[in-house]
Amino acid sequence: MVGAFVPEVTPDAGGHGRPTKICVEDVKAYLDRKHRELRLINDCLHHPLPLSCPRSVTDVIRHKFQLTAALKAEHALHDWTVTETAWAHPGQRRIGPFEFSYDYQRADLDVRGPSFYELQCGVIDTVYTASGMAAISALLLALARVIGKADIVVLPGAYGETQEFIEGYAERFRMITLNCAGEAAVIPKSASRRILLLDSSASVPAFHAGLHQMDAAPDLLIFDTTCFSGGSGRIRRVLARAREFSIPVVMARSHTKLDSLGAEYGRLGSMTFVDWGKSVPCGSNLAEIPAEARNAVRLLGGAALPAHFPPYIGTPLYRELTNKRIAAILRNGRRAGRYFARALRGLTAELHYVHGLYVTLTGRQKLDEASARRAAAEMSRDLAEAGLPIQHAGSFGFDFAATEWFRNPTTDRYSVRIAVPDLPAAIWDDLVAAIAKWWSAHQWQVAASSG
């Protein structure tokens, strides 16, 4: 039996519940799918390892990280002459489907290979960087140099480090945070150019408020896609809307999260210029931004490492398995949100992020960073010792649940983030119930540590 169809209530466009049918994967189907993921990674080895079908979630996690480590180690041993300066490789260097050429310190790194995005969006020009923050910080510095003063409109709850960078290092930009209480957010009028920063880590209302701002046709859209799958329909809809209003688009992304089958293969980011030649008005200085962004990456030393490109990217099997992983995470996220809303009434911070990848829990008393960090670590430790697949880890997209402290940069409120894993529904439901029980039972400890 591949899966069982069960009724589930999901909201329609008007906000009312309507019954739908979804396929809930059973444990056997899950382990078979994970075996295919492991084989995909294993097949990239020059000397594949003996590999049997995993018998548990623990097997899946252990085998995946062991294979990933073996793959990186094999590359290091095989390419022992490769250094930061390409003195030993007069030709192209290749990892999986990616080809690289560079000279000194990768300052002129050129990458040819498949896109991490599964999109039909015209011509895209991608600059790879050492992380997602390396991409967006280089982009913002390039924008400030090219266009000078500008208003940059951000969503409430947008990624905190991006806002921190704008406030601390992009002095030419006036940051305006949307008010997403209603559809019509009031933006102060200004003669400056306007940049819209659409962040995939925002809540559903905030993201919709950002989409509404596209009607005013800002001069540029920066779209942080990190929390959306590379083949997400939301990305396609945003790009279609940008084309409708002739808005130039740069997509920034961290590839460490969702693009390596949950293995965190290496630190890798990118900025992707979408149909730049068509969307940028003739004679506009926006045409200079891709070159300036590359220059900023060079001067900041933020170029990508070739070794951090997963070699299994781009194949039809990779696309299929990645899409199934994300679909399972999204289903589990909806189930968790509904359960926590009932079982932890008054103890949840945000259950409806637009990406659906995590939820946040709060205490009966206000948490600070130390108490939120301690609660995340202790809950993970206690539940892991009980044999449940959960770890204290500051990221998401794993085959285990990941907990970490979380700060909302708009409200300055702290909470505990539960990153939803790719697990069979039955195992995930047990883990969700255990999280709710632990969180409810330990509120006196959380409150005491906060006090």
C-alpha positions, 0 to 999 in steps of 0.5 A: 500500500503506497498511501492511504487517502484520508479526509482533511480540511483545508481553507479555500480562497474565502477562508472557509473550510472545505474537505479535500483528499490527500495521500498520506504516505505510510512507513513502507512507502516512506522508506522506499522513497528514502532508499531512492534518495540514498541511491541517488547520492550513492551513485555519485560516488566513484566507488559506490558503497553497499546500500540496503533499504533503510529500516527506520528513520534513524537509518535514513538520517545516518546513511544520508549524512554518511554518504554525503560525507563520503562523497565530499571526502572522495572529491577532496581525495580525487581533486587533491591538486585543486586549491583556491588559486587554479594553478593545477587545472588548466582546463575546466573543473567539473563536479557532477553536472557543473563546470567551473573555471576561475583564476585567483581566489575564485574572484572570477568564478564562472559556473555552468550547469543546471539551474536550481530552479525548476522554472520556465521563466526566460533567460536567467543569469546566476551569480553563485556565492558562499551563502545566501547572506553573501548573495543578498548583501553583495546585491544590496551594496551593488544597488546602493552604488548604482542607484544611490538613495532608494526606499526599500519596502520589506515585509513584517517578519522578513529575514532578520539578518537581511533587515540588520544588513540594510539598517547597518550597511546600506545607509542610502536606503530608507527601509519601510516595513509594510503594515499588513493589517489590511490590504492597502498598506500606507507607504510614505511618498518619496521621489526616490526609487522604490525597491520591493523586498519580497521575503519567503520567510514571512507570514501568509498575510505579510506575503500577500501584502507584499504581493499587493505592493507589486500593483504599484510597479516598484523599480525593482523586485528582490525576491528571497526564495530561500524558503520555497522549493526551486519548483514552487508555484509561488515563485512562478506566480510572483514572476508572472506578476512581475512580468505583468507590471514589467518589474525587473526581478532578482531572486536571492537564495540560500541553497543550503536549506532545501536544495540538497535532499536535507543533507546540508551539502555545503554553504552555497547561495546565489542571486539570479537575474531574471530576463534582465535584458527584457525587463530593464528599461532601455538606458536605465542604470539598472542594467549595470547591477549584474556586473556591479553585483559580481564585483561586490562578490569579488571584493567581499571575498564571497565567491562560492566554493565548487566543492559545495555544489551537490553533484546530484542536482539537475537530474529528473530523479532529483527533481522528482524526489525533491518535490516529494520531500517538500510536499511531505513537509508541507503536509506535515506542516499543515497537520502540526499547525492544526494540532498546535492550535488546538492543543497549545491554545495561547502558547503559539506565536505563528502557525501560518508562515507562507512557506509552511516549513515551520511553526513557532511556539511561545511561553505564557510569559515573554521569552528572551533569547536565552530562555528560548534557546534553552527551551529548544535545546532541552525539549530536543534533548528530552524527546530525542532521548525518548527515541523521537526524531528531533534535534536542536538545529538552527536550520530546516528541511531535514529528515528530522524535526529541528528546534531553535530559538527564533526572533521576530525582527518586527516585533522583537519577540522571541519564540521557539521554532519547530522546523517540520521534517520529511517524515511519515504522517504517523511518526510525525503525528506522534512527535507533534503530540509529544512536542505539545505535551512537553511544551505545555508541561514545561511552561513553568520552567520556561517562565522561570528561566525567562524571569 
